Amino acid sequence: MQSTFLFTSLRAAGAWVVTLLLFFPLGWLVLTAFKTELQAIAVPPLFVFEPTLANFEEVQRRSDYVLFARNSLITSLGSTIIGLLIAAPAAYSMAFFRTKRTRDILMWMLSTKMMPAVGALVPIYVIAQTAGLLDSLTALTIVFTLSNLPIMVWMLYSSYKEIPHEILEAARMDGANLWTEFRHVVLPLSVGGLASTGLLCLVLSWNEAFWALNLSSAKAGTLAVLIASYSSPEGLFWAKLSAASLMAIAPIVVFGWFCQKQLVQGMTFGAVK
C-alpha cells in the first residue's frame, strides 16, 4: 500500500515537473512582453515589476498587426480547405480500394515530410518567381497545402479504416455508386476525423515560419514575418519581440485550447482498436 502511494506521488510530481518545464517558455514570454526593454535584459531577471502595454502599442504602431493576422488567417484556412478537398477522396480510394502499391504510396507520402524544407527551397522559389507569385497569398497557400497534404491523407486514411466495411457493402447493395457512397455514407461517418484533421493542419499552417519568411515579405507576410521583423543588425528587442510573439500565438493558443479534444483525437487515430 505504501509503495503504491509512493509511486503515485512520484508520478504526480514528475508530471508537474514536466508540465512546468513545458510551460516555462510561454510563461516567460508573457512576462517579458509586459516589461520595458531594460527590464527584459535585467540581470538577475525581474519577476516583480510594473507591467506596461507600451510594447503592444509599439508593435501596432510600427507594423499593421491586422494585416499580418489576416494573411495568416487566409493562408491557414485556404490551405486547410483545399487540403481537405484533395485528401478526403485520396484517402477514401486508398482505404477502400487498396492495391499492391497502396502501402508503398502512403509510406512515400510520409517520407516527404522527412526531407528538410530547405532542400526544396530553391526550386519552389524559382517556380514562384517565374509564375510571378512571390510575396503573394496564393503561393503561400499552395505551399502550405502541399506541406500538410501527406499528414492529412494519413489521418483521414486512419479515420476511414475505422468505418465498418459492412456499412459500405449495404450501401452498394442498395445501388449506391462511388459518389453517393462517399458523400452520404463515408463523409457523415468520418466527420470527427475530418474536423480533427482540419484543426491540426490549421494549427500547422498558422505556425509555419520557414516558407512564410522565404516566399513573402510585407505584402503577403504572415505573423511569422511580423515576429522576424524585430530581429535587426542592432540586436534583438526582447520586450517588443515577446509582445509580437504573444500577439501572434494568442489566437491559435486560445483556438487550440477549446479544440484540444479534437486535436488529440486526430493525432491518435488508429492507436487503439
C-alpha positions in Angstrom: 0.0 0.0 0.0 2.8 2.4 1.0 4.8 1.6 -2.2 1.7 2.2 -4.3 1.2 5.6 -2.7 4.9 6.5 -3.1 4.8 5.5 -6.8 1.6 7.6 -7.4 3.2 10.6 -5.6 6.4 10.3 -7.6 4.4 10.0 -10.8 2.3 13.1 -10.0 5.5 15.1 -9.0 7.2 14.0 -12.3 4.1 15.1 -14.3 4.2 18.6 -12.6 7.9 19.0 -13.3 7.4 18.2 -17.0 4.4 20.5 -17.1 6.3 23.4 -15.6 9.2 22.8 -17.9 6.9 22.9 -20.9 5.0 25.9 -19.7 8.0 27.9 -18.6 9.0 29.3 -22.1 5.4 30.5 -22.6 5.2 32.0 -19.1 8.5 33.8 -19.6 7.3 35.1 -22.9 4.2 36.6 -21.3 6.2 38.2 -18.5 8.7 39.7 -21.0 6.0 41.1 -23.2 4.9 43.4 -20.4 8.4 44.6 -19.4 10.4 47.5 -20.8 13.5 46.7 -22.8 15.8 47.5 -19.8 13.7 45.2 -17.6 13.7 42.5 -20.2 17.5 42.2 -20.2 18.0 42.8 -16.4 20.3 40.5 -14.6 19.2 38.9 -12.4 15.8 38.6 -14.1 12.9 40.6 -12.7 9.8 38.7 -11.6 8.2 41.7 -9.8 7.7 44.8 -12.0 5.2 47.3 -13.1 3.6 45.9 -16.3 3.3 48.1 -19.4 1.4 48.0 -22.6 3.9 50.1 -24.5 5.3 47.1 -26.4 2.0 46.2 -27.8 1.3 49.7 -28.8 4.7 49.9 -30.5 4.1 46.7 -32.4 0.8 48.0 -33.7 2.3 51.4 -34.5 5.4 50.1 -36.3 3.5 47.4 -38.3 0.0 46.6 -39.2 -0.8 43.7 -37.0 -4.3 43.2 -38.5 -2.8 42.8 -42.0 -0.3 40.1 -40.9 -3.1 38.3 -38.9 -5.4 38.5 -41.9 -2.7 36.9 -44.1 -2.2 34.1 -41.6 -5.9 33.5 -41.4 -6.4 33.4 -45.2 -3.4 31.1 -45.8 -4.2 28.8 -42.9 -7.9 28.5 -43.7 -7.3 28.3 -47.5 -4.7 25.6 -47.3 -6.8 23.6 -44.8 -9.9 23.7 -47.0 -8.0 22.9 -50.2 -6.1 20.2 -48.5 -9.3 18.5 -47.2 -10.8 18.7 -50.7 -7.8 16.8 -52.1 -7.0 14.5 -49.1 -10.6 13.3 -48.5 -11.1 11.5 -51.8 -7.5 10.4 -51.9 -7.7 8.7 -48.5 -11.1 7.2 -49.5 -9.6 5.5 -52.5 -6.6 4.2 -50.5 -8.7 2.9 -47.6 -11.5 1.1 -49.6 -9.8 0.3 -52.9 -6.4 -1.0 -51.9 -3.9 -2.2 -54.4 -0.5 -3.8 -54.0 1.1 -0.3 -54.1 -1.2 1.5 -51.7 1.1 0.9 -48.7 4.1 2.0 -50.7 2.4 5.2 -51.8 1.4 6.0 -48.2 4.9 5.5 -47.0 6.3 7.5 -49.8 4.0 10.4 -49.0 5.0 10.2 -45.4 8.7 10.1 -46.3 8.4 13.5 -48.0 7.8 15.1 -44.6 11.3 13.8 -43.5 13.0 15.8 -46.1 14.4 19.2 -44.8 12.3 22.0 -46.2 15.5 23.9 -47.2 16.2 21.1 -49.7 13.1 22.2 -51.7 13.5 25.9 -51.2 15.4 26.8 -54.4 13.1 25.0 -56.9 10.0 26.3 -55.2 11.4 29.8 -55.0 12.3 29.7 -58.8 8.8 28.4 -59.7 7.1 31.1 -57.6 9.4 33.8 -59.1 8.7 32.6 -62.7 5.0 32.5 -62.1 5.0 35.9 -60.5 3.7 34.6 -57.2 6.5 35.8 -54.9 5.1 37.7 -51.9 1.6 36.5 -52.6 -1.0 34.7 -50.6 -1.6 32.3 -53.4 2.0 31.0 -53.3 1.9 30.6 -49.5 -1.5 28.8 -49.6 -0.3 26.3 -52.2 2.9 25.6 -50.4 1.2 25.2 -47.0 -1.3 22.8 -48.7 1.4 20.7 -50.2 3.3 20.7 -47.0 0.4 19.4 -44.9 -1.1 17.1 -47.5 0.7 13.9 -46.5 -0.4 14.3 -42.9 -3.9 15.0 -44.0 -4.1 11.9 -46.2 -2.6 9.7 -43.4 -5.0 11.0 -40.8 -8.1 10.6 -43.0 -6.9 7.2 -44.1 -6.7 6.0 -40.5 -10.2 7.6 -39.8 -11.8 5.8 -42.8 -10.3 2.5 -41.7 -12.4 2.7 -38.6 -15.6 2.6 -40.7 -17.1 -0.9 -40.8 -17.0 -2.4 -44.3 -20.4 -3.9 -43.7 -22.0 -0.4 -43.9 -20.4 0.2 -47.3 -21.4 -3.2 -48.6 -25.0 -2.5 -47.5 -25.0 0.9 -49.4 -23.6 -0.8 -52.5 -26.3 -3.5 -52.4 -28.9 -0.7 -52.3 -27.4 0.7 -55.5 -25.2 3.4 -54.3 -22.4 4.5 -56.7 -19.0 5.7 -55.6 -20.0 9.4 -55.3 -23.2 8.5 -53.4 -21.2 6.2 -51.1 -18.5 8.8 -50.5 -20.9 11.7 -49.9 -23.8 10.1 -48.0 -22.0 7.3 -46.1 -18.3 7.9 -45.7 -18.2 11.6 -45.1 -21.0 11.6 -42.4 -19.4 8.8 -40.6 -16.0 10.5 -40.6 -17.0 14.0 -39.5 -14.8 13.7 -36.4 -11.8 12.7 -38.4 -12.3 15.5 -40.9 -12.7 18.0 -38.1 -9.6 16.7 -36.3 -7.5 16.7 -39.5 -8.6 20.2 -40.4 -7.9 21.6 -36.9 -4.4 20.1 -36.8 -3.5 21.3 -40.2 -4.9 24.8 -39.5 -2.6 25.0 -36.5 0.4 23.7 -38.5 -0.2 26.3 -41.3 -0.7 29.1 -38.7 2.7 28.2 -37.1 4.6 27.7 -40.4 7.5 30.1 -40.5 10.1 28.8 -42.9 8.1 29.2 -46.1 6.5 32.4 -44.9 9.9 34.0 -44.3 11.4 32.9 -47.7 8.4 33.4 -50.0 6.8 36.6 -48.6 7.6 39.9 -47.1 5.5 42.9 -46.1 2.7 42.4 -48.7 1.7 38.8 -48.0 3.7 38.2 -44.8 2.1 36.2 -42.1 2.6 36.7 -38.3 5.8 34.8 -38.5 7.2 37.6 -40.7 6.0 40.1 -38.2 7.9 38.4 -35.4 11.1 38.1 -37.5 11.0 41.9 -38.2 12.0 42.5 -34.6 15.4 41.0 -35.2 17.8 43.6 -36.6 21.5 44.2 -37.0 21.4 46.3 -33.9 20.3 43.3 -31.9 17.1 41.8 -30.6 14.4 43.9 -28.9 13.4 41.3 -26.4 10.3 43.1 -25.0 8.9 44.0 -28.3 9.8 40.6 -29.8 7.9 39.0 -27.0 4.9 41.3 -27.4 4.8 40.5 -31.1 5.2 36.8 -30.5 2.4 36.8 -27.9 0.1 38.6 -30.3 0.9 36.0 -32.9 0.3 32.9 -30.9 -2.6 34.1 -28.7 -5.3 33.4 -31.3 -4.1 29.9 -32.1 -3.4 29.0 -28.4 -7.0 30.0 -27.5 -8.3 28.1 -30.5 -6.3 25.0 -29.7 -7.4 25.2 -26.0 -11.1 25.0 -27.0 -10.4 22.3 -29.6 -7.9 20.2 -27.7 -10.2 17.2 -27.6 -10.5 17.0 -31.3 -6.8 17.6 -31.8 -5.8 14.8 -29.5 -8.3 12.5 -31.2 -6.9 13.3 -34.6 -3.3 12.6 -33.5 -4.3 9.2 -32.0 -6.4 7.8 -34.8 -5.8 4.1 -35.2 -3.7 3.9 -32.0 -6.5 2.0 -30.1 -8.5 -0.7 -31.8 
